[in-house]
Amino acid sequence: MADEGSGKSGNGAAGGGKGALGELVKAESMIQLAVALPAGCVIGWLVGSWLDRHLHQSWISIVGILLGAAAGFVQIFRTASRYIKRG
């Protein structure tokens, strides 16, 4: 259904179309920007806490949070650069 009109004009979602589907793709990219950093921190904290419990340490969760934040920033930069390149 969504690909019925994309073959006619060449402005499908992959090319950053200007229609309603293109706007939804832009909104999805913005949602990725808003979710990437908190999700990375939470996942890093959960993995670090699990490792803390199993290895009987108390510092690995902090490292997990930092690594998750770094991964979140990388994802934000990738998404933002992809969005800037599309125009």
Secondary structure by P-SEA (a helix, b strand, c coil): cccccccccccccccccccaaaaaaaaaaaaaaacaaaaaaaaaaaaaaaaaaaaccccaaaaaaaaaaaaaaaaaaaaaaaaaaac
